[in-house]
Amino acid sequence: MSVPPLREGSAEAIVFDALRTLIGRSKYIRDKVEERVQARTGLSRADVRAALAALGKRGLVEGLGPSGVPVGHVTVSAEYRLMPDLPLRSATQRLWGGLVEERRRSGRFGEEEAALFMVAAESLPDLPADDVEPILDGLVRLSRDRATLAGTDPALVSARYLQGSAKLLGRLGRAAAVLGMAEDSFDGRPRYVVAAGPPAPQVVLFVENPGSLETLVALGLAEHLLVIGTFGYGLTWSGIARAFGPGARKPATLLVRAGAPPDPRDLRGRVPFLHWGDLDHDGLRIFLALRTAIPELRLSALYQPMAEAITDPRRSHAYADHTEKAGQRPLAEAEIGGDSMLASLAALCQERAVDQESVPVDRIIPLADQTLVLSGAPSYLRAAY
């Protein structure tokens, strides 16, 4: 009997193997399918759903809607349901699993700890074989010392425990998260943001890219707006909650580009907070990351001219290598939630994208301090004055 046509170590292979295990000798599973697969694999809910959608399209899993949402009894195709030991794990994952099991048997790992390290392997399909044991050893030492490292820059943590690499902890992604050792769990990274604005701004505008921030400053808009950009200066967008969210323990340091901007946290509830980034999948995810910390955050009306350009091949571009956007994943329904504005933008940039630097100067000035709103058909966007 042949194995399913899935790439070893891919999200689809991992989810398929997890489903097959969860179903066992039953005919199907029904309750909390996504949650159970997520708990077993360590994948994000969005990745689980995308993998389920792909498996459904291939006919390997039944009981799913077009977007991968379970709609009834979820089952694996009969050909593979009872097949033992599908070889869907990569060689790296098998090596990792063997080392974990060896340490469990020798008493170096308890059952619960071994189980966590086993789950972590699902996110490590492509490690070089020679690196598996050193990284496992480093993560074990880090796990034991973790309580003493709170407030330490995660780059320092990574370099001291993981092969001298300041970036490796971040690259381990979900594997580190499963073990409770994601970069954000240490909360010690220096956080700097570039800011321009007056002491009493009328609006706070987060900007994704440095060129656009410079344009706003050159146009004099920072004389009444507080413009904030991070673009890599020590503060990841996903970590912005710790800098600007309620109860931030380590606020961001403002690097002043122009004017005398105040701490944006002091403006919460007093002025509008807006976001302007690229009109693409990742740009909208940046907005979502910011909104987890700042629930009142709204999309800027500067998305309007970008939305108007999205269908014009002379003013928009494909998700491709030559635009450095290959591999961007569309927003899942679970990410969008019930936000009709976000849903409209996500639908507009499903196939093509527009970068914020393309917005003409004569459109920036009247829109920079306005909020984007819907009017009429879902795809029609205008500014609220």
Salt bridges, closest charged atoms under 4 A:
ASP17 OD1 - ARG20 NH2 3.40
GLU34 OE1 - ARG45 NH1 3.34
GLU34 OE2 - ARG49 NE 2.66
GLU35 OE2 - ARG45 NH2 3.41
ASP47 OD2 - ARG174 NH1 2.83
ASP47 OD1 - ARG329 NE 3.58
GLU101 OE2 - ARG104 NH2 2.59
GLU101 OE2 - ARG105 NE 2.95
GLU111 OE2 - ARG104 NH1 2.91
GLU113 OE2 - ARG144 NH2 3.06
GLU122 OE2 - ARG89 NH2 2.75
GLU133 OE2 - ARG103 NH2 3.39
ASP137 OD1 - ARG103 NH1 2.61
GLU183 OE2 - ARG189 NH2 2.80
ASP184 OD2 - ARG242 NH1 3.69
ASP187 OD1 - ARG191 NH2 2.88
ASP187 OD1 - ARG242 NE 3.51
ASP187 OD2 - ARG249 NH2 3.09
GLU214 OE2 - ARG257 NE 2.90
ASP263 OD2 - ARG265 NH2 2.82
ASP280 OD2 - LYS325 NZ 2.79
ASP282 OD1 - ARG285 NH1 3.93
GLU296 OE2 - ARG268 NE 2.54
GLU308 OE1 - ARG363 NH1 3.20
ASP312 OD2 - ARG315 NE 3.26
GLU335 OE2 - ARG285 NE 2.85
GLU335 OE1 - ARG329 NH1 3.86
ASP339 OD2 - ARG291 NH1 2.49
ASP355 OD1 - HIS317 NE2 3.80
ASP355 OD1 - LYS325 NZ 2.30
